[in-house]
């Protein structure tokens, strides 16, 4: 049977996020399953289902990454493939490749059968959902609340130092997904629908791929406490309001080279006065100092220390901010459209 190499690579590229490479934790988690006109992959957090873009009846289980890498090395766009006992035989001119099939187990196929979606999809705005993931993403969050939680209307994340919230504008079921799942979902901007299947959240893309993500235990996420903190913080009067400018973020980027260290945070110092904002940093290897003129405070000076990576993560997403003071710290509240970010200065 003749097959187009580029089309097959495109199909495989869609399912590769569902494999585990290197040290495999789950048995068969580094494989791709060809079955009933679909290609499946899965690991402990995600599963991907792509319908073949070519009409062929090959079935079997292969090492996904090895098979994909093999296809990248073939010289021509089309090749012949046949199935012989426990191997697929690929022929491209003088080249002959044997892909050994992995013995399949009934429970493996049952796993994918159980993930077959129903027709009960709920439409979502894929671009908006991707933006929400970007704003709430905290890849270095190693706290017990890592990942992103959905309360039915908002995506929320926290590491007990920072809180992010993005309003989705529609009502869906509650879920909580891990950082590893978030990092894979961020690669897709064309989601069109969502549904829930037992402990899995399933997303459908515009090209009919189905991306299944395992939900964590939503009852363990302290959503009531976090919502209370958000409400109580944003209701307080601000002591200062302004906008972070592109010049400010460029200066922060430069100051990050000599960022200091405070309780596990890489830090820069801000000194906001009536004449401008001084951005400085220092470490054993050097010091940095720069003044940005267009962020000024007429009534009160602010000398604060912040996590530099946290400031950098706001660039391109937030500009308007305000300071909320309490007895122990100053909280920065940033807002844009449907999003809010709250974090504190480092004392």
Order of alpha helices (4+ residues) and beta strands (2+ residues): beta-alpha-beta-beta-beta-beta-alpha-beta-beta-beta-alpha-beta-alpha-beta-beta-beta-beta-alpha-beta-beta-beta-alpha-beta-alpha-beta-beta-beta-beta-beta-alpha-beta-beta-beta
